[in-house]
Amino acid sequence: MKKTIALAVLAASLLSGCSPRHDAQRPENVALTFFDALYNQNDAQTAMTLVADDLREVMGHYRIASQIQRNMVGLPLDEAELEVAEVDIDFFRRNSDQVEVLVRFSGHSGHRLIRDDRLVRLERRGEQWVITRIYSDKFKTNG
């Protein structure tokens, strides 16, 4: 009887280490949640909870998701399919407090299909990851 109780406690402790809450705090999940809020949920308020204070201040100036898309991300879309293309983290840098995530977009702007990538930098603040920088499109020109 003691043996089965000990095994049950051991199994429970092993399973608690793989909790879904820990998964939600991965930097790539934060980046996807941010862009999903802006592009698919049309919810600027949720997106603002996932960024650092200086970005939140600028986002507050634009107020609505479509204006944040246009002016901060530089990629206005009606709706977007999102996927993580690359995460700048590996086994040896797991404990890093900064990471860059490349998110791949596929969506429509008017009647045109647009496929593009955006890179964001995240920093660990306590137990949470927050977006500290949205990199501009390096191929964007004014003419």
Secondary structure per residue as TSV (DSSP state, phi and psi in degrees):
chain	resnum	aa	ss	phi	psi
A	1	M	-	360.0	-46.5
A	2	K	H	-62.5	-33.5
A	3	K	H	-65.6	-42.8
A	4	T	H	-68.4	-35.7
A	5	I	H	-66.7	-42.6
A	6	A	H	-63.1	-41.0
A	7	L	H	-65.0	-39.1
A	8	A	H	-66.0	-41.5
A	9	V	H	-65.4	-41.7
A	10	L	H	-62.8	-44.5
A	11	A	H	-64.1	-41.2
A	12	A	H	-64.6	-39.6
A	13	S	H	-69.5	-34.8
A	14	L	H	-68.3	-40.5
A	15	L	H	-70.3	-31.4
A	16	S	H	-69.2	-22.1
A	17	G	T	-72.2	-15.8
A	18	C	T	-109.4	37.0
A	19	S	-	-69.5	147.5
A	20	P	H	-66.3	-23.7
A	21	R	H	-62.4	-38.9
A	22	H	H	-64.7	-38.4
A	23	D	H	-63.2	-37.2
A	24	A	H	-66.6	-21.1
A	25	Q	T	-93.0	11.0
A	26	R	S	-72.8	143.4
A	27	P	H	-59.5	-36.9
A	28	E	H	-67.1	-32.5
A	29	N	H	-70.3	-36.1
A	30	V	H	-64.8	-43.2
A	31	A	H	-62.3	-44.5
A	32	L	H	-64.4	-40.2
A	33	T	H	-63.9	-40.6
A	34	F	H	-59.7	-53.1
A	35	F	H	-69.4	-33.9
A	36	D	H	-63.5	-40.0
A	37	A	H	-62.2	-41.5
A	38	L	H	-73.5	-41.0
A	39	Y	H	-97.4	-35.6
A	40	N	T	-108.2	-32.9
A	41	Q	S	-93.8	-14.7
A	42	N	-	54.0	45.0
A	43	D	-	-125.8	88.5
A	44	A	H	-65.7	-32.5
A	45	Q	H	-63.1	-43.7
A	46	T	H	-64.5	-42.6
A	47	A	H	-60.6	-37.8
A	48	M	H	-67.1	-22.6
A	49	T	T	-75.4	-11.5
A	50	L	T	-104.3	7.4
A	51	V	B	-120.4	163.7
A	52	A	-	-70.5	164.7
A	53	D	H	-57.0	-42.8
A	54	D	H	-65.8	-38.5
A	55	L	H	-69.2	-37.5
A	56	R	H	-61.0	-38.2
A	57	E	H	-63.9	-44.4
A	58	V	H	-66.9	-43.0
A	59	M	H	-61.6	-36.6
A	60	G	H	-62.8	-30.3
A	61	H	H	-65.7	-40.4
A	62	Y	H	-81.3	-24.6
A	63	R	-	67.8	-51.4
A	64	I	S	-108.6	153.3
A	65	A	H	-57.5	-42.1
A	66	S	H	-64.2	-34.6
A	67	Q	H	-75.3	-32.6
A	68	I	H	-67.3	-41.6
A	69	Q	I	-56.7	-50.4
A	70	R	I	-67.9	-47.6
A	71	N	I	-93.2	-28.2
A	72	M	I	-103.4	-39.8
A	73	V	I	-90.5	-29.5
A	74	G	S	74.3	26.7
A	75	L	-	-146.5	79.4
A	76	P	-	-76.3	123.3
A	77	L	-	-134.4	151.9
A	78	D	S	-70.7	-44.3
A	79	E	E	-154.7	158.0
A	80	A	E	-142.0	142.3
A	81	E	E	-91.8	133.4
A	82	L	E	-122.2	142.3
A	83	E	E	-150.5	150.9
A	84	V	E	-80.0	121.9
A	85	A	E	-90.7	-37.2
A	86	E	E	-159.3	143.8
A	87	V	E	-124.8	125.8
A	88	D	S	-84.2	65.6
A	89	I	-	-152.7	142.4
A	90	D	-	-136.4	-176.1
A	91	F	G	-56.8	-41.0
A	92	F	G	-78.9	-20.6
A	93	R	G	-106.1	19.5
A	94	R	T	-54.4	-33.8
A	95	N	T	-90.7	13.0
A	96	S	-	-66.2	148.4
A	97	D	S	-97.5	0.5
A	98	Q	E	-134.1	142.5
A	99	V	E	-151.5	149.4
A	100	E	E	-112.4	137.7
A	101	V	E	-124.3	129.0
A	102	L	E	-99.4	120.7
A	103	V	E	-109.5	131.9
A	104	R	E	-98.3	129.2
A	105	F	E	-107.9	144.1
A	106	S	E	-142.6	118.4
A	107	G	E	-167.2	-177.3
A	108	H	E	-111.4	139.7
A	109	S	E	-122.9	104.3
A	110	G	T	69.1	-122.2
A	111	H	T	-106.6	7.5
A	112	R	E	-98.9	137.1
A	113	L	E	-83.9	126.9
A	114	I	E	-117.3	133.3
A	115	R	E	-126.4	127.1
A	116	D	E	-156.1	168.0
A	117	D	E	-121.7	149.2
A	118	R	E	-135.3	140.3
A	119	L	E	-107.8	133.0
A	120	V	E	-127.7	148.1
A	121	R	E	-105.7	135.1
A	122	L	E	-121.0	148.2
A	123	E	E	-125.5	145.5
A	124	R	E	-82.3	125.3
A	125	R	E	-123.2	99.3
A	126	G	T	70.3	-122.3
A	127	E	T	-95.1	-1.7
A	128	Q	E	-114.0	155.4
A	129	W	E	-103.9	135.0
A	130	V	E	-128.0	147.8
A	131	I	E	-79.5	125.8
A	132	T	E	-109.4	-15.7
A	133	R	E	-155.4	136.9
A	134	I	E	-110.7	112.1
A	135	Y	-	-72.5	140.0
A	136	S	-	-76.6	161.4
A	137	D	-	-69.1	116.0
A	138	K	T	-71.6	-12.1
A	139	F	T	-101.0	0.1
A	140	K	-	-70.7	133.7
A	141	T	-	-126.5	166.7
A	142	N	-	-95.1	9.7
A	143	G	-	-146.9	360.0
